[in-house]
Amino acid sequence: MIDTNLEMTDKIGYLLFKKGIIDSAVLEKALAAKANDKGKIKRNLAQILVQDFNYDHDTIFREVAILYAFRELEINPDEIPQRRIEAIKQMMNDTNEQLKNQMLEHKIIPFMYDDRMKDKLILAAIDPTDRNIPKVAFGLQAKKYEVVYIKKKDFERLIQIVLPPENVYLKAMEEVAPEIEIEREESTLDEEELDAEINKSALINLVEGALLEGVRRGASDVHFIPRAGNKTEINFRIDGKLQVWHVQENTLPEAVVAVVKDRSKGMDRFEREKAQDGFIQRDIDGNIIRFRVSVLPMVGTELKNKFESVVIRILDDRKVIRDIDKLGLAGYAKEVFLKAINQPQGMVILTGPTGSGKSTTLVAALYQVIDPSVNVLTVEDPVEYVIEGARQLKIGYKMNFEQAIRSILRHDPDIVLVGEMRDKETAEVAIKLANTGHLTFSTLHTNDAPSAVARLYKMGIEPFLIAYAINLIVAQRLVRRLCPDCKKKVANFDESVMRAAGLNIAEWRNYVVYEPKGCDKCNKTGYKGRLAIHEALYFTKEIREIIVRSGIEVDEEKIRLQAKKEGMLNLREAGLEKVKLGLTSIEEVIASTSEG
């Protein structure tokens, strides 16, 4: 039984119990732990629940903040203006190391001085009851201060922005003496010479440093490109564009590639004539990050070189979107997408080029329909993201993609994700699944939604199967998002651009439209992050009839016109809607889409 005097003895425990966040058994154990706490500083019940009972920090301390009337600091750290970030950084760097470490250890940050009371410092803390807060305020020489509650994840992201962690590998590289260029006369590569090059240089630090920096900068890929004259160029793909990050000079390109192969699983350092695929896994800033490594032999200008190109895809599970509202779906596209994925059977197909975010959208869709009552199977080659609640089949030399697809029907599935319909056999099995009572998700490489119908038809799939197995086809593109810190209003439209895109300048003057400018936060590009635009072809009765009546070939134009009547926007129109919302620029949409 819970003590009737609990409210008097422990307000936090009483509140959490009354709200159903903890039960009576946990409360009794936590109170016993509090009574027996041997630490120098006695912990309160909230601290004990988080530290000893593994309760979610923010769930507990939000209630603590409400109980003691601490204001919550509701922020998106990535949208804080640069001048505020610089002010926080200066306040933290102007203190001594001991105080700075105390703030980092106890997760307390000097956020700003109050606008109304200039001498009052606002201190944000993940635990507003922490007894170290007065010491921090004293150390910062604050005459007055207010404590506000900040969510743990917001604090951690804010600290990452204000005090980005050092790249220890790059620091170690700087401490290595300059390298001496090796001249090669012979036509074959001397393996001993290569070992010497790897050992004497800081190449391990360079490769590890590139992986670390790529993750921290939000890159999707890291490219190692060999160049003539013993150079290797390292590029990051950020927001869809390649940017040079580092040029390694006076080092054999083969040595750089050899280090990448040595750091990867499933690669042979001595094989330089064929394509290889490998895998790397690292713990970066407390998160497990996976890297998919692709090595391809390439032609160099110097015949004595055996050059290879390396591309490393960064697979960061933190980027997985589970909330469908964050996909950028809007209007008709969102309405029919939700309708299609909530059908008990049928197929949802995502189309678009490589890197257009198809997998991200499909995974978000899966998370809407996964629950313990359904068997969700995925066949992907390779598997990019781990999907909780799904059984992801392992493709390897003993079971290839085609074998897995054929076997899936015997594994009692409810919902199936087929990574890509690469050929007639895969498409037929996927369509068969959709036609026999399974909800099926897959992707195709086509330019728009109506052309996906024609592609399946040309693969040899029967028109009636296409018409009645598919619920929805969504074409998707990613466009760069304007940097919120520096985007500026368009004063004068570029007539040639508007004319070429068939846009009426007089009409567009009625909208507030923005264009890129460039600042430190967006690396002078004017863009930061990306967003998806969608063309959604929902299979209505009329669309199905057009497909069934197809003769020698599918009439894409007829499908397109009927879909537009029903509310479908093509990719360009969908992109221009995002322009009207101030999220991207006209030029970016025009560059990423074709006229519909």
C-alpha positions as CSV (number, residue, x, y, z in Angstrom):
1,M,0.0,0.0,0.0
2,I,1.1,3.6,-0.7
3,D,1.5,5.7,2.4
4,T,-1.4,8.3,2.7
5,N,1.2,10.9,3.7
6,L,3.1,10.4,0.5
7,E,2.2,13.8,-0.9
8,M,3.7,15.5,2.2
9,T,6.9,13.3,2.2
10,D,7.6,13.1,-1.5
11,K,5.7,15.4,-3.9
12,I,7.6,14.1,-7.0
13,G,6.7,10.5,-6.2
14,Y,3.1,11.4,-5.5
15,L,2.7,13.3,-8.8
16,L,4.3,10.6,-10.9
17,F,2.2,7.9,-9.2
18,K,-1.0,9.9,-9.6
19,K,-0.3,10.5,-13.3
20,G,0.3,6.8,-13.9
21,I,3.9,7.3,-15.0
22,I,5.1,4.9,-12.3
23,D,3.2,2.2,-10.4
24,S,3.1,1.5,-6.7
25,A,5.7,-1.3,-6.8
26,V,8.3,1.0,-8.6
27,L,7.4,3.9,-6.2
28,E,8.0,1.8,-3.1
29,K,11.4,0.5,-4.5
30,A,12.4,4.1,-5.4
31,L,11.5,5.4,-2.0
32,A,13.5,2.6,-0.4
33,A,16.5,3.5,-2.6
34,K,16.1,7.1,-1.6
35,A,16.1,6.2,2.1
36,N,19.2,4.1,1.6
37,D,21.1,6.5,-0.7
38,K,24.7,6.5,0.4
39,G,25.9,9.3,-1.8
40,K,27.4,12.5,-0.4
41,I,24.6,14.5,-2.0
42,K,21.2,13.0,-1.4
43,R,19.3,12.4,-4.7
44,N,15.6,13.2,-5.2
45,L,13.2,10.6,-6.4
46,A,13.2,11.8,-10.0
47,Q,17.0,11.4,-10.2
48,I,16.8,7.9,-8.7
49,L,14.1,6.9,-11.2
50,V,16.2,8.0,-14.1
51,Q,19.6,6.8,-12.8
52,D,18.6,3.5,-11.1
53,F,15.4,2.5,-12.8
54,N,16.1,3.6,-16.4
55,Y,13.1,5.8,-16.8
56,D,13.1,8.2,-19.7
57,H,14.8,11.4,-18.5
58,D,12.5,13.8,-20.3
59,T,9.3,12.0,-19.2
60,I,10.2,12.3,-15.6
61,F,11.8,15.8,-15.5
62,R,9.1,17.5,-17.6
63,E,6.8,16.6,-14.7
64,V,9.4,17.9,-12.2
65,A,9.5,21.2,-14.1
66,I,5.7,21.5,-14.0
67,L,5.6,20.6,-10.3
68,Y,8.1,23.3,-9.3
69,A,6.9,25.8,-11.9
70,F,10.1,25.8,-14.0
71,R,9.6,27.2,-17.5
72,E,10.4,24.8,-20.3
73,L,12.7,26.0,-23.0
74,E,11.1,24.9,-26.2
75,I,13.6,25.3,-29.0
76,N,14.9,23.6,-32.2
77,P,18.7,23.9,-31.7
78,D,19.2,23.8,-35.5
79,E,17.1,26.9,-35.9
80,I,18.8,29.1,-33.3
81,P,20.4,32.2,-34.9
82,Q,24.1,32.1,-35.3
83,R,24.6,35.2,-33.2
84,R,22.9,33.5,-30.2
85,I,25.1,30.4,-30.8
86,E,28.2,32.6,-30.8
87,A,27.1,34.3,-27.6
88,I,26.6,31.0,-25.8
89,K,30.0,29.8,-27.1
90,Q,31.7,32.9,-25.8
91,M,30.1,32.6,-22.3
92,M,31.2,29.0,-22.0
93,N,34.7,29.6,-23.4
94,D,35.3,32.6,-21.2
95,T,35.0,30.5,-18.1
96,N,37.8,28.3,-16.6
97,E,38.0,24.6,-17.6
98,Q,36.7,23.4,-14.3
99,L,33.5,25.4,-14.6
100,K,33.1,24.4,-18.2
101,N,33.4,20.7,-17.4
102,Q,31.0,21.1,-14.5
103,M,28.4,22.6,-17.0
104,L,29.0,19.8,-19.5
105,E,28.9,17.1,-16.8
106,H,25.6,18.3,-15.2
107,K,24.1,19.4,-18.5
108,I,23.6,23.1,-17.7
109,I,24.0,25.8,-20.3
110,P,24.0,29.6,-20.1
111,F,21.4,30.3,-22.8
112,M,21.0,34.0,-22.8
113,Y,20.5,37.2,-20.8
114,D,16.8,38.1,-20.3
115,D,15.6,40.8,-22.8
116,R,13.6,42.6,-20.2
117,M,16.2,42.3,-17.3
118,K,19.6,42.7,-18.9
119,D,21.5,41.5,-15.8
120,K,19.4,38.3,-15.4
121,L,21.0,35.2,-16.9
122,I,18.8,32.3,-18.1
123,L,20.4,29.0,-17.3
124,A,18.9,25.9,-19.1
125,A,19.3,22.6,-17.3
126,I,18.0,19.1,-18.1
127,D,17.4,18.7,-14.3
128,P,16.3,22.1,-12.9
129,T,16.6,20.7,-9.4
130,D,20.3,20.0,-9.8
131,R,22.2,21.4,-6.8
132,N,25.1,22.4,-9.0
133,I,23.1,25.2,-10.7
134,P,23.8,27.9,-8.0
135,K,27.6,27.0,-8.2
136,V,27.5,27.5,-12.0
137,A,25.6,30.8,-11.7
138,F,28.1,32.0,-9.2
139,G,31.0,30.9,-11.5
140,L,29.4,32.8,-14.4
141,Q,29.2,35.9,-12.1
142,A,25.4,36.2,-12.7
143,K,23.9,38.8,-10.4
144,K,20.4,37.3,-11.0
145,Y,19.5,34.1,-12.8
146,E,16.5,32.1,-13.8
147,V,16.5,28.3,-14.2
148,V,14.6,26.8,-17.1
149,Y,14.1,23.2,-18.1
150,I,15.6,21.9,-21.4
151,K,14.9,18.5,-22.9
152,K,18.0,16.2,-22.8
153,K,18.1,15.7,-26.6
154,D,17.8,19.4,-27.2
155,F,20.7,20.1,-24.8
156,E,22.9,17.5,-26.4
157,R,22.2,18.8,-29.9
158,L,22.8,22.4,-28.7
159,I,26.1,21.5,-27.1
160,Q,27.1,19.7,-30.3
161,I,26.5,23.0,-32.3
162,V,28.1,25.3,-29.7
163,L,31.1,23.1,-28.8
164,P,31.5,20.6,-31.7
165,P,33.6,17.7,-30.5
166,E,37.2,17.5,-31.8
167,N,38.0,15.1,-34.5
168,V,40.8,13.3,-32.7
169,Y,41.9,11.6,-36.0
170,L,42.5,14.8,-37.8
171,K,44.3,16.3,-34.7
172,A,46.6,13.3,-34.7
173,M,47.3,13.8,-38.4
174,E,48.4,17.4,-37.8
175,E,50.9,16.2,-35.3
176,V,52.6,13.9,-37.9
177,A,55.6,15.2,-39.7
178,P,55.2,16.2,-43.4
179,E,55.4,13.2,-45.7
180,I,58.0,12.6,-48.4
181,E,56.8,11.8,-51.9
182,I,57.7,8.4,-53.3
183,E,58.7,8.3,-56.9
184,R,58.0,5.0,-58.7
185,E,59.8,3.9,-61.8
186,E,58.6,0.4,-62.2
187,S,55.3,-0.4,-63.8
188,T,54.1,-2.7,-61.0
189,L,53.2,-1.7,-57.5
190,D,55.6,-2.9,-54.8
191,E,53.5,-4.2,-51.9
192,E,56.4,-3.6,-49.4
193,E,56.6,0.0,-50.6
194,L,52.8,0.3,-50.2
195,D,53.1,-1.0,-46.6
196,A,55.8,1.5,-45.8
197,E,53.7,4.3,-47.2
198,I,50.7,3.2,-45.1
199,N,52.8,2.8,-41.9
200,K,54.7,6.1,-42.2
201,S,51.8,8.3,-43.1
202,A,48.7,9.3,-41.1
203,L,46.4,7.5,-43.5
204,I,44.5,5.5,-40.9
205,N,43.7,8.8,-39.1
206,L,42.7,10.4,-42.4
207,V,40.2,7.6,-43.3
208,E,38.8,7.4,-39.8
209,G,38.7,11.2,-39.6
210,A,36.8,11.4,-42.9
211,L,34.2,8.9,-41.6
212,L,33.8,10.9,-38.3
213,E,33.6,14.3,-40.0
214,G,31.2,12.9,-42.7
215,V,28.7,11.8,-40.0
216,R,29.0,15.1,-38.0
217,R,28.5,17.2,-41.1
218,G,25.4,15.2,-42.1
219,A,26.9,13.9,-45.4
220,S,25.2,11.0,-47.1
221,D,28.3,9.7,-48.8
222,V,32.1,10.1,-48.7
223,H,34.0,9.8,-52.0
224,F,37.8,9.0,-52.2
225,I,38.9,10.0,-55.8
226,P,42.4,9.2,-56.9
227,R,44.2,11.9,-59.0
228,A,47.4,12.0,-61.0
229,G,50.5,13.2,-59.2
230,N,50.0,11.2,-56.0
231,K,46.9,13.0,-54.9
232,T,43.6,11.7,-53.5
233,E,40.6,14.0,-53.3
234,I,38.0,13.4,-50.5
235,N,34.5,14.7,-51.1
236,F,31.4,14.8,-49.0
237,R,27.9,14.7,-50.5
238,I,25.9,17.2,-48.5
239,D,22.3,18.0,-49.4
240,G,22.8,16.1,-52.7
241,K,25.8,18.1,-53.8
242,L,29.5,16.9,-53.7
243,Q,31.8,19.3,-51.8
244,V,35.6,18.9,-51.6
245,W,36.6,18.3,-48.0
246,H,40.3,17.4,-48.2
247,V,43.0,16.8,-50.8
248,Q,45.7,14.3,-49.6
249,E,48.9,15.1,-51.4
250,N,52.3,13.4,-51.8
251,T,50.7,10.0,-50.9
252,L,50.1,7.1,-53.2
253,P,46.3,6.9,-54.0
254,E,46.7,3.1,-53.8
255,A,47.8,3.4,-50.2
256,V,44.7,5.5,-49.3
257,V,42.4,2.9,-50.9
258,A,44.4,0.0,-49.2
259,V,43.7,1.6,-45.8
260,V,39.9,1.9,-46.6
261,K,39.9,-1.8,-47.6
262,D,41.8,-2.8,-44.4
263,R,39.3,-0.9,-42.3
264,S,36.3,-2.6,-44.1
265,K,34.9,-6.1,-43.7
266,G,34.7,-8.3,-46.7
267,M,37.4,-6.7,-48.9
268,D,40.6,-7.9,-50.4
269,R,43.4,-5.3,-50.3
270,F,45.4,-7.0,-53.1
271,E,42.4,-7.2,-55.5
272,R,42.6,-4.1,-57.8
273,E,40.9,-5.3,-61.0
274,K,37.3,-5.9,-59.9
275,A,34.5,-4.2,-58.0
276,Q,34.2,-4.9,-54.3
277,D,31.6,-4.2,-51.6
278,G,32.4,-4.0,-48.0
279,F,31.0,-2.8,-44.6
280,I,32.3,-0.7,-41.7
281,Q,30.6,-0.1,-38.3
282,R,31.7,2.6,-35.8
283,D,30.5,4.1,-32.5
284,I,30.5,7.8,-33.3
285,D,29.5,10.3,-30.5
286,G,27.6,7.4,-28.7
287,N,25.7,6.2,-31.8
288,I,26.3,3.1,-33.8
289,I,26.8,4.2,-37.5
290,R,27.1,1.8,-40.4
291,F,29.0,2.5,-43.6
292,R,28.5,0.7,-46.9
293,V,31.8,0.7,-48.9
294,S,31.9,0.4,-52.7
295,V,35.3,0.1,-54.6
296,L,35.5,0.3,-58.4
297,P,38.7,0.1,-60.6
298,M,39.1,3.1,-62.8
299,V,41.3,4.3,-65.6
300,G,44.1,6.8,-64.6
301,T,46.3,9.0,-66.8
302,E,49.4,7.2,-65.6
303,L,49.5,3.6,-66.8
304,K,51.7,2.5,-63.9
305,N,48.9,3.3,-61.5
306,K,46.1,0.9,-60.6
307,F,43.6,3.5,-59.5
308,E,40.4,2.7,-57.7
309,S,37.5,4.9,-56.8
310,V,35.9,4.5,-53.3
311,V,32.4,5.6,-52.3
312,I,31.2,5.1,-48.7
313,R,27.5,5.5,-48.0
314,I,26.8,6.6,-44.4
315,L,23.8,4.7,-42.9
316,D,22.8,6.7,-39.8
317,D,19.6,5.2,-38.2
318,R,19.0,8.6,-36.5
319,K,17.9,9.9,-39.9
320,V,15.1,7.3,-40.2
321,I,11.8,9.1,-40.3
322,R,9.0,7.4,-38.4
323,D,6.5,10.2,-38.4
324,I,4.7,10.4,-41.7
325,D,4.0,14.1,-41.2
326,K,7.8,14.8,-41.5
327,L,7.9,13.4,-45.1
328,G,6.7,16.6,-46.7
329,L,3.5,15.0,-48.1
330,A,0.8,17.6,-48.5
331,G,-2.7,17.9,-49.8
332,Y,-4.0,15.3,-52.3
333,A,-0.7,13.3,-52.1
334,K,-0.9,12.9,-48.3
335,E,-4.6,12.0,-48.4
336,V,-4.2,9.2,-51.0
337,F,-0.9,8.0,-49.4
338,L,-2.6,7.4,-46.1
339,K,-5.5,5.8,-47.8
340,A,-3.3,3.4,-49.8
341,I,-1.1,2.2,-46.9
342,N,-4.1,1.6,-44.7
343,Q,-5.7,-0.9,-47.2
344,P,-5.5,-4.6,-46.2
345,Q,-3.9,-5.5,-49.5
346,G,-2.5,-4.1,-52.7
347,M,0.8,-2.4,-53.7
348,V,2.4,0.9,-53.0
349,I,5.2,1.8,-55.4
350,L,7.8,4.6,-54.9
351,T,9.6,5.8,-58.0
352,G,12.5,8.1,-58.6
353,P,16.2,8.2,-59.3
354,T,18.9,6.9,-56.9
355,G,19.2,9.2,-53.9
356,S,15.6,10.6,-54.1
357,G,14.6,9.3,-50.7
358,K,12.4,6.4,-51.8
359,S,13.7,4.1,-49.0
360,T,13.1,6.8,-46.4
361,T,9.5,7.2,-47.4
362,L,8.9,3.5,-47.6
363,V,10.4,2.9,-44.1
364,A,8.2,5.8,-42.7
365,A,5.1,4.1,-44.4
366,L,6.1,0.7,-42.8
367,Y,6.2,2.3,-39.4
368,Q,2.6,3.4,-39.8
369,V,1.4,-0.2,-40.3
370,I,3.8,-2.3,-38.2
371,D,2.3,-3.7,-35.0
372,P,2.8,-7.0,-33.2
373,S,-0.3,-8.6,-34.8
374,V,1.2,-8.6,-38.3
375,N,4.2,-10.4,-39.9
376,V,6.3,-7.8,-41.7
377,L,9.0,-9.1,-44.0
378,T,11.5,-7.1,-46.0
379,V,13.7,-8.3,-48.9
380,E,16.4,-5.6,-49.6
381,D,19.8,-5.8,-51.1
382,P,21.6,-4.3,-49.4
383,V,19.7,-3.6,-46.1
384,E,20.1,0.1,-45.4
385,Y,18.2,0.7,-42.2
386,V,17.2,-1.6,-39.3
387,I,13.4,-1.5,-39.0
388,E,12.1,-2.4,-35.6
389,G,9.2,-4.8,-35.7
390,A,10.1,-6.2,-39.2
391,R,11.9,-9.4,-40.1
392,Q,14.6,-8.3,-42.6
393,L,15.8,-11.2,-44.7
394,K,19.6,-11.5,-45.0
395,I,20.8,-11.6,-48.6
396,G,24.2,-13.3,-49.1
397,Y,25.9,-15.8,-51.4
398,K,23.8,-18.7,-50.0
399,M,20.5,-16.8,-50.6
400,N,20.3,-14.2,-53.3
401,F,17.6,-11.5,-53.8
402,E,15.6,-13.7,-56.3
403,Q,15.6,-16.7,-54.0
404,A,14.5,-14.7,-51.1
405,I,11.6,-13.2,-53.1
406,R,10.4,-16.7,-54.2
407,S,10.6,-18.0,-50.6
408,I,8.7,-15.2,-49.0
409,L,5.3,-16.5,-50.0
410,R,5.9,-19.6,-47.8
411,H,6.7,-17.5,-44.8
412,D,3.2,-16.4,-43.9
413,P,3.6,-12.7,-44.6
414,D,1.0,-9.9,-44.0
415,I,3.1,-7.0,-45.1
416,V,6.1,-7.2,-47.5
417,L,8.7,-4.7,-48.6
418,V,10.5,-5.7,-51.8
419,G,13.5,-3.3,-52.0
420,E,13.4,-2.9,-55.8
421,M,11.5,-4.5,-58.7
422,R,14.6,-5.1,-60.8
423,D,13.2,-7.5,-63.4
424,K,10.1,-9.3,-64.6
425,E,10.6,-12.2,-62.1
426,T,10.8,-9.9,-59.0
427,A,7.9,-7.7,-60.3
428,E,5.7,-10.7,-60.9
429,V,6.2,-12.1,-57.4
430,A,5.7,-8.6,-55.8
431,I,2.5,-8.2,-57.9
432,K,1.4,-11.7,-56.9
433,L,1.8,-10.9,-53.2
434,A,-0.3,-7.7,-53.6
435,N,-2.9,-9.6,-55.5
436,T,-3.2,-12.4,-52.9
437,G,-4.1,-10.4,-49.8
438,H,-0.8,-8.8,-48.8
439,L,0.0,-5.2,-48.4
440,T,3.2,-4.8,-50.5
441,F,5.7,-1.9,-50.8
442,S,8.4,-1.6,-53.5
443,T,10.4,0.8,-55.6
444,L,11.0,1.3,-59.3
445,H,13.5,3.6,-61.2
446,T,11.2,5.8,-63.4
447,N,10.9,9.5,-64.0
448,D,7.3,9.9,-62.9
449,A,4.3,8.0,-61.7
450,P,2.5,7.3,-65.0
451,S,5.7,6.0,-66.6
452,A,6.0,3.4,-63.8
453,V,2.8,1.8,-65.2
454,A,4.4,1.7,-68.7
455,R,7.6,0.2,-67.2
456,L,5.8,-2.7,-65.6
457,Y,3.8,-3.3,-68.8
458,K,7.0,-3.4,-70.8
459,M,8.5,-5.9,-68.3
460,G,5.7,-8.2,-69.3
461,I,3.2,-7.9,-66.4
462,E,-0.4,-8.4,-67.5
463,P,-2.4,-5.1,-67.7
464,F,-5.2,-6.5,-65.4
465,L,-2.7,-7.4,-62.8
466,I,-1.1,-3.9,-62.9
467,A,-4.6,-2.3,-62.7
468,Y,-6.0,-4.3,-59.8
469,A,-2.9,-5.1,-57.7
470,I,-1.6,-1.5,-57.3
471,N,-3.1,1.0,-54.9
472,L,-0.8,3.9,-55.5
473,I,2.4,5.0,-57.3
474,V,4.3,7.9,-55.9
475,A,7.1,9.7,-57.7
476,Q,9.5,11.5,-55.4
477,R,12.4,14.0,-55.7
478,L,14.5,15.8,-53.1
479,V,15.0,19.5,-53.4
480,R,17.3,21.6,-51.2
481,R,15.6,23.5,-48.4
482,L,16.4,27.2,-48.1
483,C,18.6,28.1,-45.1
484,P,16.2,29.7,-42.6
485,D,19.0,32.0,-41.3
486,C,19.8,33.8,-44.5
487,K,17.1,33.3,-47.1
488,K,16.0,36.6,-48.6
489,K,12.8,37.7,-50.4
490,V,12.9,37.8,-54.2
491,A,12.8,41.5,-55.2
492,N,12.9,40.9,-59.0
493,F,12.1,37.7,-60.8
494,D,14.6,36.4,-63.4
495,E,12.4,36.8,-66.6
496,S,14.4,34.3,-68.6
497,V,14.1,31.6,-65.9
498,M,10.4,32.3,-65.4
499,R,9.6,32.3,-69.1
500,A,11.6,29.0,-69.7
501,A,9.5,27.4,-66.9
502,G,6.2,28.8,-68.2
503,L,5.5,30.8,-65.1
504,N,3.5,34.0,-65.1
505,I,5.6,36.8,-63.3
506,A,2.5,38.9,-62.7
507,E,0.8,36.0,-60.8
508,W,4.0,35.1,-58.8
509,R,4.3,38.7,-57.6
510,N,1.2,37.9,-55.4
511,Y,3.3,35.4,-53.4
512,V,6.1,36.0,-50.9
513,V,9.0,34.1,-52.6
514,Y,12.5,33.5,-51.2
515,E,15.9,32.9,-52.8
516,P,19.3,31.7,-51.4
517,K,21.8,34.1,-50.0
518,G,24.5,32.2,-48.1
519,C,25.9,32.3,-44.6
520,D,28.3,30.4,-42.2
521,K,25.5,28.1,-41.1
522,C,24.8,26.8,-44.6
523,N,28.4,26.9,-45.8
524,K,27.7,29.9,-48.1
525,T,25.3,27.8,-50.3
526,G,22.0,29.4,-49.2
527,Y,20.6,25.9,-48.6
528,K,20.5,23.7,-45.5
529,G,18.9,20.3,-45.6
530,R,16.4,18.8,-48.1
531,L,12.7,18.2,-48.5
532,A,10.7,15.8,-50.6
533,I,8.2,16.7,-53.3
534,H,5.7,14.1,-54.5
535,E,3.5,13.2,-57.5
536,A,0.8,10.7,-56.3
537,L,-1.0,8.5,-58.8
538,Y,-3.9,6.8,-56.9
539,F,-5.6,3.9,-58.7
540,T,-9.2,5.0,-59.0
541,K,-11.8,3.0,-61.0
542,E,-11.2,5.3,-64.0
543,I,-7.4,4.8,-63.9
544,R,-7.8,1.0,-63.6
545,E,-10.1,1.0,-66.7
546,I,-7.6,3.0,-68.8
547,I,-4.8,0.4,-67.9
548,V,-7.0,-2.7,-68.5
549,R,-7.9,-1.3,-72.0
550,S,-4.3,-0.8,-73.0
551,G,-3.4,-2.2,-76.4
552,I,0.1,-2.5,-77.7
553,E,1.3,0.0,-75.1
554,V,0.0,2.0,-72.1
555,D,-1.3,5.4,-72.8
556,E,0.7,7.4,-70.2
557,E,-0.8,10.7,-71.3
558,K,-4.4,9.5,-70.8
559,I,-3.5,8.3,-67.3
560,R,-1.8,11.6,-66.5
561,L,-4.8,13.7,-67.7
562,Q,-7.2,11.5,-65.7
563,A,-5.0,11.7,-62.6
564,K,-4.8,15.5,-62.8
565,K,-8.6,15.7,-63.0
566,E,-8.7,13.8,-59.7
567,G,-6.3,16.1,-58.0
568,M,-2.8,14.9,-58.7
569,L,0.0,17.5,-58.9
570,N,3.0,16.7,-61.0
571,L,6.5,17.0,-59.5
572,R,7.0,20.6,-60.7
573,E,3.6,21.7,-59.4
574,A,4.3,20.0,-56.1
575,G,7.7,21.8,-55.9
576,L,6.2,25.2,-56.7
577,E,3.7,24.7,-53.8
578,K,6.8,24.4,-51.5
579,V,8.2,27.6,-53.0
580,K,4.9,29.4,-52.1
581,L,5.4,28.1,-48.5
582,G,8.9,29.7,-48.5
583,L,10.7,26.4,-48.1
584,T,12.7,26.3,-51.3
585,S,13.5,28.4,-54.4
586,I,12.0,28.5,-57.9
587,E,15.5,27.8,-59.4
588,E,15.9,24.7,-57.2
589,V,12.5,23.3,-58.2
590,I,13.1,24.0,-61.9
591,A,16.6,22.3,-61.7
592,S,15.2,19.2,-60.0
593,T,12.0,18.6,-62.1
594,S,10.9,18.5,-65.7
595,E,7.7,20.1,-67.1
596,G,4.7,17.9,-66.6
